[in-house]
Amino acid sequence: MARKTRFVIRAAALASFLCVLSHIFAVFRPQQRQQVSFEAFSSSSSSLVLQNTKRFSNAEWHSRTDQTQEIRIVTTVCGGRTAESLAMMKSALIMSRPSTFIRFIVLADNKSIVFLTEAIRLWPDNILNRMSLDLRPISFPGDGHDDWKALFKLCSAERLFLPSLLKEVDSVLYMDVDTVFLSSPLHVWQHLGKMSETQMVALAPDEQDYADGWYPASANHPYHGKFGVNAGVMLMNLTKMRHFGWEKYVVRLFEQYKHRIMWGDQDLINIFFHFHPEKLYVYPCNYNYLAHHWYID
């Protein structure tokens, strides 16, 4: 009972914290549609890119590009989880410095694409100047579309196929849709530069203690390390993953272990890094802080 009470208190405190930040910075107050200079255009036949079209002088533009660091954040949205995705994107922007430009890449079903397009058009110019939104349809390889889509949480397995879906992108930070930032995304992004030549993905442990660890207690398949890894905050060097042949390997693992996995694509990721630990960079749990990491003294 005490554990549940403490969880509720901390969850309420987190919600209040985000509400206060949003109010202080006044960054997401709805505006009249005509006040927002935000243009939609197709960068390819299968994606919709939303980007502010406000014009800057040459001096302003060169100043902005010289000082701006770009981060690419990817998430998947299916089955009416648009509110959570908006909260995640807002938290990334609130916690970032104005000099950080965030390119959001969202793979979503048709209804979510329409909703997100209409919602983000209403955001203020000072926010839209710091971001772009690349909306793409959900896509899975081969004939197993329905199996992959429903593997665990709807569409979460899409992260397994980002190397081929984002062929033009070198690296991304994948975020589960129900995740929020409590500090700058740059704190996670900087770990790309710390990865070795062989490491192609960065993840945090799923647990810190055997007593509460699901993988050591219940897993019916191989997993990484002592506690397994959690795939909710996943830093991915897509170029290295493509060179390795990540997707073909993961599909083979699915065929071999599909009747033994509980947590869908996260289990497949754990199985992969059990056999290839040299490909994984492990950062601390504070980069992917989960509810079950809270302890009662």
C-alpha positions as CSV (number, residue, x, y, z in Angstrom):
1,M,0.0,0.0,0.0
2,A,2.8,2.4,0.9
3,R,4.5,1.6,-2.4
4,K,1.4,2.4,-4.4
5,T,0.8,5.6,-2.4
6,R,4.4,6.8,-3.0
7,F,4.0,6.0,-6.7
8,V,0.8,8.1,-7.0
9,I,2.4,11.0,-5.1
10,R,5.5,11.0,-7.4
11,A,3.4,10.6,-10.5
12,A,1.2,13.6,-9.4
13,A,4.3,15.6,-8.7
14,L,5.7,14.9,-12.2
15,A,2.4,15.9,-13.8
16,S,2.3,19.1,-11.8
17,F,5.9,19.8,-12.7
18,L,5.2,19.6,-16.5
19,C,2.1,21.7,-16.2
20,V,4.0,24.4,-14.3
21,L,6.7,24.4,-16.9
22,S,4.2,24.7,-19.8
23,H,2.5,27.6,-18.0
24,I,5.7,29.4,-17.2
25,F,7.1,29.3,-20.7
26,A,3.7,29.7,-22.4
27,V,5.0,27.6,-25.3
28,F,1.9,25.7,-26.2
29,R,-1.0,28.1,-25.9
30,P,-3.4,27.6,-28.8
31,Q,-3.3,30.3,-31.5
32,Q,-5.5,31.2,-34.3
33,R,-4.6,29.1,-37.4
34,Q,-3.9,32.1,-39.6
35,Q,-1.3,33.4,-37.1
36,V,1.0,30.4,-37.7
37,S,3.3,30.3,-40.6
38,F,3.6,26.5,-40.9
39,E,3.7,24.7,-44.2
40,A,3.1,21.1,-45.1
41,F,4.9,19.6,-48.0
42,S,5.8,16.1,-49.2
43,S,9.5,15.3,-49.1
44,S,8.7,11.9,-50.7
45,S,5.7,10.0,-51.9
46,S,5.3,8.5,-48.4
47,S,6.0,11.2,-45.9
48,L,4.5,14.5,-44.8
49,V,6.9,17.1,-43.5
50,L,5.7,20.1,-41.4
51,Q,8.2,22.9,-41.0
52,N,8.0,26.6,-40.3
53,T,8.4,28.7,-43.4
54,K,9.2,32.0,-41.6
55,R,11.8,33.9,-43.6
56,F,15.1,35.0,-42.0
57,S,17.7,37.4,-43.3
58,N,21.0,35.9,-44.5
59,A,22.7,37.1,-41.4
60,E,20.0,35.6,-39.1
61,W,20.0,32.3,-41.0
62,H,23.8,31.8,-40.9
63,S,23.8,32.7,-37.2
64,R,21.1,30.2,-36.5
65,T,22.7,27.4,-38.4
66,D,26.2,28.0,-37.0
67,Q,24.9,27.8,-33.4
68,T,22.2,25.1,-33.8
69,Q,22.6,21.5,-32.9
70,E,20.1,19.1,-34.5
71,I,18.6,16.1,-32.7
72,R,16.4,13.5,-34.4
73,I,13.7,11.9,-32.2
74,V,11.6,9.1,-33.5
75,T,8.4,7.6,-32.1
76,T,5.4,5.5,-33.2
77,V,1.8,6.4,-32.7
78,C,-1.1,4.0,-33.3
79,G,-4.5,3.3,-31.7
80,G,-5.3,6.8,-30.3
81,R,-2.1,7.5,-28.4
82,T,-1.7,11.0,-30.0
83,A,-2.0,12.8,-26.6
84,E,0.9,10.9,-25.2
85,S,3.0,11.6,-28.3
86,L,2.3,15.3,-28.0
87,A,3.3,15.3,-24.3
88,M,6.6,13.6,-25.2
89,M,7.3,16.2,-28.0
90,K,6.4,19.1,-25.7
91,S,8.7,17.9,-22.9
92,A,11.6,17.6,-25.4
93,L,11.1,21.2,-26.6
94,I,10.5,22.6,-23.1
95,M,13.7,20.9,-21.8
96,S,15.8,22.0,-24.8
97,R,17.7,25.2,-25.2
98,P,16.5,27.5,-28.0
99,S,19.7,26.7,-29.9
100,T,18.7,23.0,-30.2
101,F,16.7,22.1,-33.3
102,I,14.6,18.9,-33.0
103,R,13.6,16.9,-36.0
104,F,10.7,14.7,-34.9
105,I,10.0,11.7,-37.1
106,V,6.7,10.1,-36.3
107,L,5.5,6.8,-37.8
108,A,1.7,6.7,-37.3
109,D,-1.6,5.3,-38.6
110,N,-3.7,7.5,-40.8
111,K,-6.0,8.9,-38.0
112,S,-3.0,9.9,-35.9
113,I,-1.3,11.6,-38.8
114,V,-4.4,13.8,-39.4
115,F,-4.7,14.6,-35.7
116,L,-1.1,15.5,-35.2
117,T,-1.0,17.6,-38.3
118,E,-3.9,19.7,-37.1
119,A,-2.7,19.9,-33.5
120,I,0.9,21.0,-34.2
121,R,-0.2,23.6,-36.7
122,L,-1.5,25.6,-33.7
123,W,1.7,25.7,-31.8
124,P,3.4,29.2,-31.6
125,D,6.0,30.3,-34.0
126,N,8.8,30.5,-31.4
127,I,8.3,26.7,-30.9
128,L,7.8,25.8,-34.6
129,N,11.1,27.6,-35.4
130,R,12.9,25.1,-33.3
131,M,11.5,21.9,-34.8
132,S,10.2,20.0,-37.8
133,L,7.7,17.1,-37.9
134,D,8.2,14.3,-40.4
135,L,5.0,12.2,-40.5
136,R,5.3,8.7,-42.1
137,P,2.9,5.8,-42.5
138,I,3.4,2.6,-40.5
139,S,5.1,0.0,-42.6
140,F,6.4,-3.5,-41.8
141,P,8.4,-5.9,-44.1
142,G,7.1,-8.9,-46.0
143,D,3.8,-10.6,-45.5
144,G,3.8,-10.4,-41.7
145,H,2.4,-6.9,-41.3
146,D,-0.4,-7.8,-38.9
147,D,1.9,-10.1,-36.8
148,W,4.5,-7.3,-36.4
149,K,2.0,-4.6,-35.8
150,A,0.3,-6.5,-32.9
151,L,3.5,-8.1,-31.5
152,F,3.3,-6.1,-28.3
153,K,2.0,-2.6,-27.9
154,L,0.4,-1.5,-31.2
155,C,3.1,-0.6,-33.7
156,S,6.0,-0.6,-31.2
157,A,7.8,-3.2,-33.3
158,E,8.3,-0.6,-35.9
159,R,11.5,0.4,-34.1
160,L,13.0,-2.8,-35.3
161,F,12.8,-1.7,-38.9
162,L,14.0,1.9,-38.6
163,P,17.3,1.2,-40.5
164,S,15.4,0.5,-43.7
165,L,12.4,2.8,-43.1
166,L,14.8,5.8,-42.6
167,K,17.5,5.0,-45.2
168,E,18.5,8.6,-45.5
169,V,19.1,9.1,-41.7
170,D,22.3,8.3,-39.9
171,S,21.2,8.2,-36.3
172,V,18.1,8.7,-34.1
173,L,16.8,8.7,-30.6
174,Y,13.8,6.4,-30.4
175,M,11.3,7.2,-27.6
176,D,8.3,5.2,-26.5
177,V,5.2,7.3,-26.9
178,D,4.5,7.2,-23.1
179,T,7.9,8.8,-22.2
180,V,8.7,12.4,-21.2
181,F,11.9,14.3,-20.9
182,L,12.9,15.7,-17.5
183,S,16.2,17.1,-18.8
184,S,17.6,18.1,-22.2
185,P,17.5,15.4,-24.9
186,L,21.1,16.4,-25.6
187,H,22.1,14.6,-22.4
188,V,21.1,11.3,-24.1
189,W,22.1,12.3,-27.6
190,Q,25.7,13.0,-26.5
191,H,26.2,9.3,-26.0
192,L,26.4,8.7,-29.7
193,G,29.9,10.2,-29.6
194,K,30.9,7.9,-26.8
195,M,30.0,4.7,-28.6
196,S,32.9,2.5,-29.9
197,E,33.2,1.6,-33.6
198,T,31.4,-1.7,-33.0
199,Q,28.6,-0.4,-30.8
200,M,25.5,0.6,-32.7
201,V,22.7,0.9,-30.1
202,A,22.6,2.4,-26.6
203,L,20.1,1.3,-24.0
204,A,19.6,1.3,-20.2
205,P,19.2,-1.7,-18.0
206,D,15.6,-2.9,-17.4
207,E,16.3,-3.2,-13.7
208,Q,18.9,-2.6,-11.0
209,D,18.1,-5.4,-8.5
210,Y,17.6,-9.1,-8.8
211,A,14.6,-9.0,-6.4
212,D,12.5,-6.9,-8.8
213,G,14.0,-7.9,-12.2
214,W,11.6,-9.5,-14.6
215,Y,14.2,-11.0,-16.9
216,P,16.3,-12.9,-14.4
217,A,13.1,-14.2,-12.7
218,S,10.8,-15.0,-15.6
219,A,12.4,-14.8,-19.0
220,N,12.1,-18.0,-21.1
221,H,14.7,-16.8,-23.6
222,P,18.3,-15.3,-23.6
223,Y,18.6,-11.7,-22.6
224,H,21.4,-9.1,-22.2
225,G,23.5,-9.0,-19.0
226,K,22.2,-9.5,-15.5
227,F,18.9,-7.7,-15.8
228,G,18.1,-7.3,-19.5
229,V,17.7,-4.0,-21.2
230,N,14.7,-1.7,-21.7
231,A,14.0,-0.5,-25.2
232,G,11.9,2.6,-24.3
233,V,14.7,5.1,-24.8
234,M,16.9,3.7,-27.6
235,L,19.8,5.6,-29.2
236,M,20.4,4.0,-32.6
237,N,23.2,4.4,-35.2
238,L,21.2,3.4,-38.2
239,T,24.2,3.4,-40.5
240,K,26.0,0.8,-38.4
241,M,22.8,-1.2,-38.1
242,R,22.3,-1.3,-41.9
243,H,25.9,-2.4,-42.4
244,F,25.5,-5.2,-39.9
245,G,22.3,-6.5,-41.4
246,W,20.2,-5.9,-38.3
247,E,16.8,-6.5,-39.7
248,K,17.4,-9.9,-41.3
249,Y,19.0,-11.0,-38.1
250,V,16.0,-9.8,-36.0
251,V,13.5,-11.5,-38.3
252,R,15.3,-14.8,-37.9
253,L,15.3,-14.4,-34.1
254,F,11.5,-13.8,-34.2
255,E,11.0,-17.0,-36.1
256,Q,13.1,-18.9,-33.6
257,Y,11.7,-17.4,-30.4
258,K,8.2,-16.0,-31.2
259,H,6.5,-18.6,-28.9
260,R,8.8,-17.8,-25.9
261,I,8.7,-14.0,-25.7
262,M,6.5,-11.9,-23.5
263,W,7.5,-8.3,-24.2
264,G,7.5,-8.4,-28.0
265,D,10.2,-6.4,-29.8
266,Q,12.0,-5.6,-26.5
267,D,12.6,-9.3,-25.9
268,L,13.9,-9.7,-29.5
269,I,16.3,-6.8,-28.8
270,N,17.4,-8.5,-25.6
271,I,18.0,-11.8,-27.4
272,F,20.1,-10.0,-30.1
273,F,22.3,-8.3,-27.6
274,H,22.7,-11.5,-25.6
275,F,24.5,-13.0,-28.6
276,H,26.2,-9.7,-29.6
277,P,27.0,-7.7,-26.4
278,E,29.8,-6.0,-28.2
279,K,27.2,-4.1,-30.3
280,L,25.5,-2.5,-27.3
281,Y,26.5,0.6,-25.4
282,V,24.8,0.6,-21.9
283,Y,24.1,3.9,-20.2
284,P,22.7,4.3,-16.7
285,C,19.1,3.9,-15.7
286,N,18.7,7.7,-15.2
287,Y,18.5,8.0,-19.0
288,N,15.4,5.7,-19.0
289,Y,13.9,6.0,-15.5
290,L,11.0,3.6,-15.0
291,A,8.3,3.4,-12.4
292,H,9.6,0.1,-11.0
293,H,13.0,1.8,-10.4
294,W,11.5,3.6,-7.4
295,Y,12.3,1.9,-4.1
296,I,10.8,2.0,-0.6
297,D,13.4,2.3,2.1
